[in-house]
Amino acid sequence: MESRREKNPMTEEESDGLIAARRIQRLSLHLSPSLTPSPSLPLVQTETCSARSKKLDVNGEALSLYMRGKHIDIQEKIFDFFNSRPDLQTPIEISKDDHRELCMNQLIGLVREAGVRPFRYVADDPEKYFAIMEAVGSVDMSLGIKMGVQYSLWGGSVINLGTKKHRDKYFDGIDNLDYTGCFAMTELHHGSNVQGLQTTATFDPLKDEFVIDTPNDGAIKWWIGNAAVHGKFATVFARLILPTHDSKGVSDMGVHAFIVPIRDMKTHQTLPGVEIQDCGHKVGLNGVDNGALRFRSVRIPRDNLLNRFGDVSRDGTYTSSLPTINKRFGATLGELVGGRVGLAYASVGVLKISATIAIRYSLLRQQFGPPKQPEVSILDYQSQQHKLMPMLASTYAYHFATVYLVEKYSEMKKTHDEQLVADVHALSAGLKSYVTSYTAKALSVCREACGGHGYAAVNRFGSLRNDHDIFQTFEGDNTVLLQQVAADLLKRYKEKFQGGTLTVTWSYLRESMNTYLSQPNPVTARWEGEDHLRDPKFQLDAFRYRTSRLLQNVAARLQKHSKTLGGFGAWNRCLNHLLTLAESHIETVILAKFIEAVKNCPDPSAKAALKLACDLYALDRIWKDIGTYRNVDYVAPNKAKVCFLV
Ligand SMILES: Cc1cc2nc3c(=O)[nH]c(=O)nc-3n(C[C@H](O)[C@H](O)[C@H](O)COP(=O)(O)OP(=O)(O)OC[C@H]3O[C@@H](n4cnc5c(N)ncnc54)[C@H](O)[C@@H]3O)c2cc1C
């Protein structure tokens, strides 16, 4: 650039004009990458960032194949379909009602025109189902959620909580969208606490029917997707009430699921006894029609009880293979973890999009520079790198962790292995909450990293942030889910001392108390060579040490406080400690899966790139929690400094 300048000296005005033109050119390239730079403008240096250090030549195709694996084809088919149908693409400005209609049409187009039938994969090939969800979510997140409501929640509840008679009767209609439906669990007064639901389903032995009732305003089903406009059915979660011959007169058998028709199949009119209200305009996801449902003595046939875990015979006798209300409740919720798995997976999809937009823009955008030299890429600024590079590494890390989760979930669906069920339950709770919380924050960082242009709606951060935000709450509030992870860890910790077995993801706890909690080795604590810091064993040991320590400490604190405060009070006293423990465990699982993914990558150049990202993920997390490691001298002061610099 300098030598070119010397040959063509410019006036200051010409130079300013050129800079402005270059900026506009770069910006338009970013917004529409198909434009080619004008030959009259000198090329802008955009690679200062990568040119500075050793350049890694990565085989992008091999890396992409390794990451996206066998589902590239179905995802490409979805992208091709929507690219060929501008009428099905969501415009920036659209009213709530138009967005809802468009979203329904997008789903119909996907299923009936493109021939993508997600429901078939919900039970038989969940990996493919989640790949479809990721792709449609990137078209419009409302579409991804609408699809999830129809197939994973409504459809999934029918096939997972029902039996053959339900599958035979409803499968095709759900699959081809004739039977649109809802998943009606949450009530106005009870969201996270599902066991507190108050809607009732009372068996009437004379008519062989259940009567569905909303006993008070607090029991109105609230936030129900597909209810305000499109749903014809709802899976309604209600307390099953049976008549008894004793003095009580009735018996509450706990929460069960029932298929309740809510609109007429032909006229689409609301059915008698059902009242539907619109939940209105939301912060995001306005393509999904959330509504409120109230039931006034709505009668449904006995067959509409989804009876996999509990049944009622013609004479009103209750039968179940599971002995207690709690076990039945646990089994019912256990069948619904698919929604959670899907959200964790889709959240990584959102993170991929936003990190890509922010990093690409940061390479193109130039601001300031050394005197009399071209401006530099904003990604050359250390602060921008610190915002975006650990985020890029985390995106890869979460990708491999959620792929692992989906694999385990698929295996669980096939084998129904009890330990695997417990493992997937805790892992899905942990990854869903950890990843969605991270992505929600990352979206704001990305927006800010793109300056004013990040605020333009066309650049997507606004809609991604608004649509994704609720991922932290639905399918289980993140704070509540992390507590389930902590409770599971404590249970396994206790089992360990009672000689119990540990499942794969948790097996490191077996050695933890002996290995990780032994006094940190003074020699390794001080090793500060780059090789040592990049050694996966050091990294994983550090993560496991932290989790084991948190686990041991919180177990002791709980024991101490429960003597005076009782179980509930002690838990609350230690709540923040428990949440930190759960996050630490999930980070450990994520790192273990990332290290494994690096090891298994067949292409050497892709492997080298992934290894760099993996090191960055590990060292960034150690650095973020350096206080913990320093406190116990697990990492000596100089080593801490090198962690930061590597
Ligand atoms: C857009 C949208 C779509 C939805 N779609 C559906 C649907 O289709 N079907 C359906 O059934 N539901 C749906 N929901 C409801 C959703 O599942 C609930 O909102 C969610 O379960 C949380 O419940 P809540 O809103 O009652 O929050 P609460 O449970 O009242 O939580 C409020 C706050 O209290 C905190 N808190 C609660 N309990 C604890 C605890 N034990 N420890 C510490 N902190 C706690 C939480 O962390 C949270 O910050 C939807 C919600 C929204 C917003």
The ligand as a Tripos MOL2 file, in Angstrom:
@<TRIPOS>MOLECULE
LIG
   53    58     1     0     0
SMALL
NO_CHARGES

@<TRIPOS>ATOM
      1 C1        -43.1000  -17.4180   24.3670 C.3       1 LIG1
      2 C2        -43.4540  -18.5130   25.3100 C.ar      1 LIG1
      3 C3        -43.8970  -19.7160   24.8230 C.ar      1 LIG1
      4 C4        -44.2880  -20.7300   25.6990 C.ar      1 LIG1
      5 N1        -44.8470  -21.8640   25.1940 N.ar      1 LIG1
      6 C5        -45.3860  -22.7670   26.0550 C.ar      1 LIG1
      7 C6        -46.1390  -23.8690   25.5600 C.ar      1 LIG1
      8 O1        -46.3180  -24.0430   24.3480 O.2       1 LIG1
      9 N2        -46.6610  -24.7300   26.4550 N.ar      1 LIG1
     10 C7        -46.4920  -24.5810   27.7940 C.ar      1 LIG1
     11 O2        -46.9850  -25.4100   28.5500 O.2       1 LIG1
     12 N3        -45.7820  -23.5400   28.2940 N.ar      1 LIG1
     13 C8        -45.2460  -22.6230   27.4570 C.ar      1 LIG1
     14 N4        -44.5570  -21.5380   27.9540 N.ar      1 LIG1
     15 C9        -44.3990  -21.3830   29.3970 C.3       1 LIG1
     16 C10       -42.9840  -21.6300   29.8930 C.3       1 LIG1
     17 O3        -42.6820  -22.9880   29.8130 O.3       1 LIG1
     18 C11       -42.8860  -21.0710   31.3090 C.3       1 LIG1
     19 O4        -42.9060  -19.6720   31.1850 O.3       1 LIG1
     20 C12       -41.6400  -21.5570   32.0330 C.3       1 LIG1
     21 O5        -41.7690  -22.8960   32.3740 O.3       1 LIG1
     22 C13       -41.3400  -20.7430   33.3000 C.3       1 LIG1
     23 O6        -42.4280  -20.6850   34.1220 O.3       1 LIG1
     24 P1        -42.9440  -19.2770   34.6930 P.3       1 LIG1
     25 O7        -43.1250  -18.3720   33.5430 O.co2     1 LIG1
     26 O8        -44.1210  -19.5580   35.5460 O.co2     1 LIG1
     27 O9        -41.7640  -18.7260   35.5420 O.3       1 LIG1
     28 P2        -41.4910  -18.9330   37.1710 P.3       1 LIG1
     29 O10       -41.4500  -20.3640   37.4120 O.co2     1 LIG1
     30 O11       -42.5280  -18.1190   37.8650 O.co2     1 LIG1
     31 O12       -40.1120  -18.2660   37.2700 O.3       1 LIG1
     32 C14       -39.9200  -16.8630   37.5100 C.3       1 LIG1
     33 C15       -38.5290  -16.6250   38.0940 C.3       1 LIG1
     34 O13       -38.4310  -17.2930   39.3410 O.3       1 LIG1
     35 C16       -37.2680  -18.0710   39.3980 C.3       1 LIG1
     36 N5        -37.5250  -19.3210   40.1170 N.ar      1 LIG1
     37 C17       -38.6190  -20.1290   40.0410 C.ar      1 LIG1
     38 N6        -38.4660  -21.2150   40.7930 N.ar      1 LIG1
     39 C18       -37.2350  -21.1250   41.3520 C.ar      1 LIG1
     40 C19       -36.4600  -21.9590   42.2170 C.ar      1 LIG1
     41 N7        -36.9170  -23.1320   42.6410 N.pl3     1 LIG1
     42 N8        -35.2250  -21.5610   42.5490 N.ar      1 LIG1
     43 C20       -34.7200  -20.3920   42.1320 C.ar      1 LIG1
     44 N9        -35.3960  -19.5700   41.3000 N.ar      1 LIG1
     45 C21       -36.6370  -19.9260   40.9190 C.ar      1 LIG1
     46 C22       -36.9040  -18.3900   37.9410 C.3       1 LIG1
     47 O14       -35.5070  -18.5710   37.7990 O.3       1 LIG1
     48 C23       -37.4030  -17.1610   37.2020 C.3       1 LIG1
     49 O15       -36.3670  -16.2190   37.1260 O.3       1 LIG1
     50 C24       -44.1430  -20.5320   27.0890 C.ar      1 LIG1
     51 C25       -43.6580  -19.3280   27.5740 C.ar      1 LIG1
     52 C26       -43.3400  -18.3200   26.7170 C.ar      1 LIG1
     53 C27       -42.9050  -16.9980   27.2850 C.3       1 LIG1
@<TRIPOS>BOND
     1     1     2 1
     2     2     3 ar
     3     2    52 ar
     4     3     4 ar
     5     4     5 ar
     6     4    50 ar
     7     5     6 ar
     8     6     7 ar
     9     6    13 1
    10     7     8 2
    11     7     9 ar
    12     9    10 ar
    13    10    11 2
    14    10    12 ar
    15    12    13 ar
    16    13    14 ar
    17    14    15 1
    18    14    50 ar
    19    15    16 1
    20    16    17 1
    21    16    18 1
    22    18    19 1
    23    18    20 1
    24    20    21 1
    25    20    22 1
    26    22    23 1
    27    23    24 1
    28    24    25 2
    29    24    26 1
    30    24    27 1
    31    27    28 1
    32    28    29 2
    33    28    30 1
    34    28    31 1
    35    31    32 1
    36    32    33 1
    37    33    34 1
    38    33    48 1
    39    34    35 1
    40    35    36 1
    41    35    46 1
    42    36    37 ar
    43    36    45 ar
    44    37    38 ar
    45    38    39 ar
    46    39    40 ar
    47    39    45 ar
    48    40    41 1
    49    40    42 ar
    50    42    43 ar
    51    43    44 ar
    52    44    45 ar
    53    46    47 1
    54    46    48 1
    55    48    49 1
    56    50    51 ar
    57    51    52 ar
    58    52    53 1
@<TRIPOS>SUBSTRUCTURE
     1 LIG1         1 GROUP 0 **** ****
